[in-house]
Amino acid sequence: MSEPSAADPADGAVAEFVAVMRRLRAECPWKQEQTHRSLVRYLLEETYETVDAIDDAETSGDFGHLAEELGDLLLQVVFHAVIAEERGDFDLDDVARGITAKMRRRNPHVFAEEEGGEGLTAAEVDRRWQAIKATERGADSGVGDLPSALPALLYADKALARRERAGQPAPAVGDDIGERLLGLVAEARASGTDPEQALRDAVRRLG
């Protein structure tokens, strides 16, 4: 698949939205008062609403609501970028350039002349991604820099994944409820199941 050209129609729409947010920051009293910190609650809310829209779309087949929620999530990204731009820290182009460079570095099987890059399985691609990421950040077999605000199941899943990559065994299952839950996360990983999504699906089936 070829890369998007510089004339991609999305470029105009995104640029227009950035201009809208700049004007809102200049003319809307509420938006003028906002900071990176004050927007955290909205970023979290919009993220969870996007997750709900994905679940709903997978059930109904209607992805229109997901497009709306992704727009609300994009609002948060652009809002933060415009605030940073005003402070002289960075702008949306810097954000885009940073993630573009990261994607190129972490996907050498696509963007670099890498021997054996063709025909990789998804699991092999993930292993290479994690190896590159570890090289960039430094290996960490514990919770390390994992965000503590992650949902508990996802937090446990990522911590166990780090232990696995470091060659450490899953922790022994103890008697207290926390250790038993951790054991279930390890069991889910062993079966190739996303524990966070599995529990979400089970709760949704309650009706």
Residue pairs with C-beta under 8 A, 6 or more apart in sequence:
4 10
14 92
17 74
17 78
18 78
18 81
18 82
18 92
21 75
21 78
21 79
21 82
22 82
22 85
24 31
25 31
25 32
25 82
25 83
25 86
26 32
31 79
34 79
34 83
35 83
36 80
36 83
36 84
39 76
39 79
39 80
39 83
42 76
43 76
43 80
46 69
46 72
46 73
46 75
46 76
47 73
49 69
49 72
50 66
50 69
50 70
50 72
50 73
52 69
53 65
53 66
53 68
53 69
53 70
54 66
55 200
55 201
55 204
56 62
56 65
56 66
57 63
57 65
57 66
77 92
77 95
78 92
81 90
81 91
81 92
81 95
82 91
82 92
84 90
84 91
85 91
85 92
103 111
104 111
104 112
105 132
105 136
106 129
106 132
106 133
107 125
107 129
108 114
108 117
108 128
108 132
109 117
109 118
109 120
109 125
109 128
110 117
120 128
130 165
134 140
134 165
137 145
139 165
139 166
140 162
141 162
141 163
141 165
141 166
141 168
142 159
142 162
142 163
143 155
143 159
143 162
144 162
146 155
146 158
146 159
146 162
147 155
148 155
150 158
151 196
152 181
153 181
153 185
153 195
153 196
153 199
154 195
154 196
156 181
156 182
156 185
156 195
157 185
157 188
157 189
157 194
157 195
157 196
160 170
160 182
160 185
160 186
160 189
161 189
163 169
163 170
163 171
164 170
164 189
170 183
170 186
170 189
170 190
171 179
171 182
171 183
171 186
172 179
173 179
173 180
173 182
173 183
173 186
174 180
184 195
185 195
188 194
188 195
188 198
189 195
